[in-house]
Amino acid sequence: METQQQLENHLLTIQQWEKDQSGLWFWERIGRIPFKILDKLTPKFIQEKISVLIDELVSYVQTGGKYLVSEKSMMRHIQKHTLHSVSTLEDIGQMPIEDMVELSEKLQKNRANIATVQGASAGFGGVFTLALDIPVILGIALKTLQEIAMIHGYDPNEKAERIFIVKCLQFASSDVVGKEAILNELAQHYEKPNAAENMVSQLQGWQEVFFTYRDNFGMKKLFQMIPVAGMIFGAFINKSMIEDIAEAGMMLYRKRRVLERMNEQDNR
């Protein structure tokens, strides 16, 4: 188990990352043009796909649906890549945080590589294959976040955990104001874990999720529609998207685990 100083160092790293989220790279700014303009530029079929995506997210939160990962498979993967004996999520939750960081970073790299290949494949055919890319990249994103949750000892089979995962997904794609709002919402979860259920109402009928993903997919995916050249855009877009989503999941889940361990030490 980590010392108080080690936990505080982890927390400082996370807090610095949270501060860094106040800036947006140029590529992110491209997607954040006024919605009225984006509505005119974004083809109707992309907007329809994003609407379907939101329905998929609702289904995922409620039941997990087709997006739930295999706990047994992930358990074997974690056991294979750690020196600790783990047979349950509780065992994983007791691993050193450094091991969780290492496993998460390896997972991030692996999933980003998969997303790169997927984006290049979808970009090759331009508009004809782009429609297939949107639900696939959602699946990769949700799977990645669930696996990161399990690496930190949390169970994505629980509805409250799936809500937290969707919040991580939103965070990665939100603007500065959105990120701050989500961090404030998650702060309540850190203090009162049972408050996670209340996040459903904060999603405001999922409208904000729709706007977030239209913002994220809209302009960027337009570049991917260019046949052949779309391979380069598609590979870069999907790679950076999954890297950002994985990073958000890694940091937010690490923060939960760090704060829980700090509370355990305080209560001894």
N, C-alpha and C positions, 0 to 999 in steps of 0.2 A: 504494500500500500504506500502511496506517495506521502511525503511529508507535507506539512502545511505550506512551507515555502515553495515546494514543487507545484502544488495546486495553485498557489497564487501566481506563479510564473505562467502556468497554462492560462489562467484567467486573464492576465495582462496581455498575452498574445491574442486571445480572442477579442478582447476589448479594443485592441489596436486595429484588428481586422474590421470590426464594426465601424470604427471611425473612418477607415479607408473606403468604406462603401458610399461615402458622401460624394465621391467623384465618379464620373462616367467616362469611359473611353469613347473616342470618336465613333467607333463602330456601334456602340450602344446608342449614342445620340442620333445616329442615322434613323434608327427605328422609331424614335420618339418624336415624330412630326405630328402636327395637329391632326386630330381624328377625322375631321371633315375631309382633309386632303387624302389621308390614308384610306378613307372609305372609297374615294374615287379611283385611287390607284390600285387598291387590292381587288383582284378578281373575285367575283361572287363565289366561285367554287371554293376559294381558299377560306372566305368568311364562313361558308357553310361547313367546311371541314373543322374549322375552329369551334363552331357551335356544337358539332358532334363531339369534339374533344371535351368541351365543358360537360356535356351529358355523361361522358365516360368518367370524368373526375367525380361527378356526383355519385355515380354508381360505385366507383372505387371507395369513396368515403363510407358509403352505406354498407357495402358487403365485401369489398375487396375485389370481387369479380375475377376477371381473367388476369388481373395484374398482380395478384398475390404471388410472392416468391416462395420457393420450397424451403421450409425451415431446415429440414434434414440435410439438404444439399449444401446450404450455407453453413450449417454446423460442421459438416465434413471439411468444407473449404477452410474455415477458421482454424479447426484442429490441425489441419495439414500445415498451416503457415504460422503456427505459434508453438512455443515449447510448453505451454500450459495445458493441463488436461481439462477439456471442456465438454460437457455432455448436455448442458442446459443453458438457457439464456442468462440465468442467474450466475452460472459459472463465468460466462463471458463478461458479465457486468463487473466481476471482481478482478479482471485482468488489469495490469498496469495501463495507464492511459497512453503511455508511449507506444505500447503494442497496438492499441486501438488506432492511434495516429498512423502508424506504419501500415497497418492493414488497409485503412481507408485510402491512403495515398496510392497504394498499389491498385486498389479497386478503381479509383478515379482514373488512373492512367489506362487501365484495361477498358473501361467503359467509354472513355474518350476515343480510344482507337476504334472501337466498334462503331461509334457514332460517326467517326470520320469516313469510314468505308460506306456506311449507310448514306451519308450526305452526298458523297461523290457518286454513288450509284443512282440516287434520286435526281441529282443534278444533271446527269448525263442525258436524260431524256427530256429535260426542260419541263414544260408545263404538263406533259403527259405522265410523268412519274412523281411530280411534286406532291400530288394529292395522297400518294401512298406514304410519303415521308413523314407527314405530320402525326398520324397516330402511332407510327413506329417509334419516332423520337420521344413521344409521350411515354410509351412503354419502357424505353430504355431509361428515361428519367425517373419514373416511379420505381422501377426495379433497383436502380442505383441507390435511391434514397432509402428504400426498405432494407437493402443490404447494409448500408451505413448504420441504420437504426440497430440492426442485429449485431453488428460489430461492436456497438456500444452497450449491448445487453438489453435492448428494448424490443418489444414484440409488435410487429406491424399487423398481426392478426387482430389486435385490439383497435376498436373504432377510434378511440381517443388518439392513438398513435398515428393512425392514417390521417386524421385531421392535422396533426403536427407536421406530417410529411407534406401535405398539400400546402401548408404555410411555408415550409422550406422551399417548395417549388415556386410559390408566389414571390418569395423574397428574392430569389435569384433573378427574376425577370422584372422586378418593380423598379420605379424611379426612386430618387432619394427620399421623397415624402412617404412613398409606399413602404420603403425599407424601414424607416423610423417607426411607422405605425405598426408594422408587423413585429418589430423588436419589442415595442411596448406591450403588444398583445402576448407575446411569448414570455415576457417578464412575469406576467401573471401566472403563466403555466409553471415557471420555475419556482415561484413562491407557493402556488397552490396547484399541484398536479391535477387534481380533479376538475379544475377550471377549464381543462381542454375541451370538454363538451360544449362549453359556451362559445367556442370559436365558430361553431356552425352558424350561429345567428350573425356573427361579425362578417361573414362572407357576403351578406346583403343579397341573398338570392343568387349568388354566384356571378353577379354582374361584374364585380371588380376582377374576378378571375378571367372573364371573357375579355375585358378591356386590356388586362395585362398580357394575355396571349395574343390578342390582335396586334397590340403594340410590338410584342416581341417577334412574332412571325411575319407580320405584314410586310414592311419594307424590306427586311432582310431576305425574305423568301422570294421577293420580286427578282432579285439578282440571280437566285437559283433557277429561275425559269428560263434563263438563256441556255439553249441547247449546247452541250459540250462544255462551253465556258462555265456553265452552271455547276460542273463537277468541282471546280476549284472553290467557288462560293459555297456550294453545298457542304463540302468537306470541312471548310473553315467554320461555317456557321454552326453545324452540328457539333463539331469538336469543342468550340468555345462555349456553346450552350451547356453541354454535359459537364464540362470542366467547372463552369460557374455553379451549376446546380449541385454537383458533388461537393464543391468547396463550401457552399452554404450549408449543406447537410452535415459535413464534417465539423464545421465550426459550431453550429447550433446544437448538435448532439453532444459534442465535447463539452460545451458550456453546461449542459444539463448534468452530465456525469461529474464534472468538476464541482459544481455547486452542491450536488448531492453528497459528495465525499467530504466537502468542507463542512456541511451541516452535520454529517455523522461524527466528524472529529470534534465539533463544538459540543455535541450532545454526550460525549463520553465522560 
